[in-house]
Amino acid sequence: MSVQNILLSGVVGSTAYGLAHAGSDVDRLGLFAAPTEELHGLHPPKESHVGTAPDRTLHEAAKWCRLALGGNPTVTELVWLPDELYDVRAPLGDELVGIRTTFLSARRVRDAYLGYATQQFRRLLGRGDGSFSADTRKRTAKHARHLKRLCGQGYELYTTGQLSIRVDDPESFHRFGEQVADDPETALPLLRRYETAFEEARSVLPEQPDERAADAWLRRVRRHFYTPEPSS
């Protein structure tokens, strides 16, 4: 996958969380800037590129901003990675990391993280009647680990305005995954506990994100990558 003008890219997923095991894929996420001139025509450029070898997803800058402003956990983690996990960090990408807190809002963080965690729980319940393959068991355990991670990370972001990517106790996540693989219903108390915790907590985040900061950054990106076509 050849994409120009990559502003920020890094290792995400299980490797970043400290939950990878032998044979785990290494996932990368990033964002790029489309040439500004290409945005004005009838056929705008693709907003996302997904490739393999390596596994990497790249979102165009405007799409990344929209997703981040909506509280999307997957794109949000890109600007909270430890420094050593970035493989591309251009000056405009560094600026984005610098304004990362302006994308946050209490309601959207709560709804997005709890919503994703609930999706994971539904996947657990939909695994079948219990007579499933070893591969299905692995996927079930993985969904359970992500449910636990999303709850913890979302609550941290909601109550402190900070996001820790690497989990504190990876072994507890693996144990939880195996327990849930035996009986998916055992994940429900954790989900309910975090639903209550969010309800009772007072968030440090504003009710709305600061879209002005995102808009100003995106306009700087557009100016930087604007090359007018020569006159005919």
C-alpha positions in Angstrom: 0.0 0.0 0.0 1.6 3.3 -1.2 0.1 6.4 0.4 1.7 9.8 0.3 1.7 12.6 2.9 1.5 10.3 6.0 1.4 12.6 9.0 1.2 10.1 11.8 1.4 6.3 12.0 2.1 3.9 14.8 1.7 0.4 16.2 -1.7 -0.1 17.8 -3.9 -3.0 18.9 -2.7 -5.9 21.0 1.0 -5.1 20.6 0.4 -1.6 21.9 -1.8 -2.8 24.8 0.8 -5.4 25.9 -1.7 -8.2 25.2 0.0 -9.7 22.1 1.1 -13.4 22.1 3.3 -15.4 19.8 1.8 -15.2 16.3 -0.2 -12.0 16.9 -0.5 -9.7 14.0 1.2 -6.3 14.3 -1.5 -3.7 13.4 -0.7 -0.1 12.4 -2.9 2.9 12.2 -2.2 6.3 10.7 -3.5 9.3 9.0 -2.5 11.1 5.8 -3.3 14.3 4.0 -4.8 14.2 0.5 -3.4 16.8 -1.9 -5.7 19.8 -1.3 -6.3 20.4 -5.0 -7.7 16.8 -5.4 -10.5 17.7 -2.9 -12.1 20.1 -5.2 -13.1 17.9 -8.1 -16.1 15.7 -8.8 -14.2 12.6 -7.6 -12.5 13.2 -4.3 -9.7 10.8 -3.2 -10.4 7.8 -1.0 -10.8 8.6 2.7 -9.3 5.3 4.0 -6.7 2.8 2.8 -6.5 -0.6 4.3 -3.6 -2.9 3.5 -1.8 -6.1 4.6 1.8 -7.0 4.9 2.0 -4.9 7.0 -1.5 -4.7 8.4 -2.2 -1.0 8.3 -5.2 1.4 8.1 -4.8 5.0 7.1 -7.5 7.6 7.3 -7.5 10.9 5.5 -7.0 13.8 7.9 -10.6 15.1 7.8 -12.1 11.6 8.3 -9.7 11.0 11.2 -10.8 14.3 12.8 -14.5 13.4 12.4 -14.0 10.0 14.0 -11.9 11.4 16.8 -14.4 14.1 17.6 -17.0 11.4 17.8 -15.0 9.6 20.5 -14.0 6.6 18.3 -11.7 4.6 20.6 -9.7 3.1 17.7 -8.6 6.4 16.2 -8.3 8.1 19.5 -5.5 5.8 20.7 -3.3 6.9 17.8 -2.6 10.3 19.4 -1.9 8.7 22.8 0.7 6.1 21.9 4.0 5.9 23.7 6.7 7.6 21.6 8.5 4.4 20.7 5.4 3.0 19.0 5.3 5.8 16.3 6.9 4.9 13.0 5.9 8.2 11.3 5.5 11.5 13.2 5.7 14.4 10.8 5.5 18.0 12.2 1.8 18.3 11.5 1.2 14.9 13.1 3.2 16.2 16.1 0.9 19.2 16.2 -2.1 16.8 16.3 -0.7 15.0 19.3 -0.3 18.3 21.0 -4.0 19.2 20.7 -5.3 15.7 21.4 -7.3 16.7 24.5 -9.4 19.1 22.4 -11.0 16.2 20.7 -12.5 14.8 23.9 -15.9 15.3 25.4 -17.6 13.5 28.3 -20.7 12.3 26.6 -19.0 11.1 23.4 -16.2 9.3 25.3 -18.7 7.6 27.6 -21.0 6.6 24.8 -18.2 5.4 22.4 -16.2 3.3 24.9 -19.2 1.8 26.6 -20.9 1.3 23.2 -17.8 -0.6 21.9 -17.6 -2.6 25.0 -21.3 -3.6 24.7 -20.6 -4.6 21.1 -17.9 -6.9 22.3 -20.3 -8.5 24.8 -22.9 -9.1 22.1 -20.2 -10.9 20.1 -19.5 -13.0 23.1 -23.1 -14.0 23.4 -23.4 -14.7 19.7 -20.6 -17.3 19.7 -23.0 -20.3 19.6 -24.3 -23.1 21.9 -20.9 -23.8 23.5 -19.8 -26.5 21.2 -17.3 -24.4 19.3 -13.9 -24.7 17.8 -10.5 -23.8 19.3 -10.4 -20.9 16.8 -13.8 -19.6 18.0 -12.6 -19.9 21.6 -9.6 -17.7 20.8 -11.8 -15.1 19.2 -14.1 -15.2 22.2 -11.2 -14.7 24.6 -10.0 -11.8 22.5 -13.4 -10.1 22.5 -13.4 -10.5 26.3 -10.0 -8.9 26.6 -11.1 -6.0 24.5 -14.3 -5.5 26.5 -12.3 -5.2 29.7 -9.7 -2.9 28.1 -12.4 -0.6 26.6 -14.1 -0.3 29.9 -10.9 0.6 31.8 -9.5 2.9 29.2 -12.8 4.7 28.7 -13.3 5.2 32.4 -9.7 6.6 32.8 -10.2 9.0 29.9 -13.6 10.1 31.2 -12.4 10.7 34.8 -8.9 12.0 34.2 -8.6 13.3 30.6 -5.7 11.0 30.0 -5.4 7.7 28.2 -3.0 4.9 29.1 -2.5 2.6 26.1 -0.5 -0.2 27.7 -2.6 -2.1 30.3 -1.2 -2.5 33.9 -1.7 -6.2 34.4 -1.8 -8.1 31.1 -2.1 -11.5 32.8 -5.4 -10.4 34.4 -6.8 -9.7 30.9 -5.7 -13.1 29.7 -7.3 -14.8 32.7 -10.5 -12.8 32.2 -10.5 -13.9 28.5 -10.2 -17.6 29.4 -13.0 -17.3 32.0 -15.3 -15.7 29.5 -14.4 -18.2 26.9 -15.7 -20.9 29.3 -18.9 -18.9 30.0 -19.6 -15.6 28.2 -22.1 -14.5 30.9 -19.2 -14.0 33.3 -18.4 -10.8 31.4 -21.7 -9.2 32.3 -20.8 -8.2 35.9 -17.8 -6.2 34.7 -19.8 -4.4 32.0 -22.5 -3.6 34.5 -20.0 -2.4 37.1 -18.5 0.1 34.6 -21.9 1.3 33.5 -22.6 2.2 37.1 -19.2 3.7 37.5 -19.6 6.0 34.5 -23.1 7.0 35.8 -21.8 7.9 39.2 -18.5 9.6 38.2 -18.0 13.2 37.5 -16.0 13.7 34.3 -13.2 16.2 33.9 -14.1 16.5 30.2 -16.2 19.2 28.6 -19.7 18.3 27.3 -18.6 19.2 23.8 -15.1 18.8 22.1 -13.3 21.9 20.9 -14.0 21.6 17.2 -12.3 25.0 16.6 -8.9 23.5 17.3 -9.5 20.5 15.0 -10.7 22.9 12.3 -7.7 25.2 12.6 -5.3 22.2 12.4 -7.1 20.8 9.4 -6.9 24.2 7.6 -3.1 24.2 8.3 -2.9 20.8 6.7 -4.8 22.0 3.6 -2.6 25.0 3.2 0.5 22.9 3.6 -0.5 20.5 0.9 -2.0 23.0 -1.6 -0.2 23.2 -4.9 -2.3 25.1 -7.5 -2.5 23.6 -10.9 -0.6 25.7 -13.6 -2.7 28.0 -15.7 -3.5 26.6 -19.1 
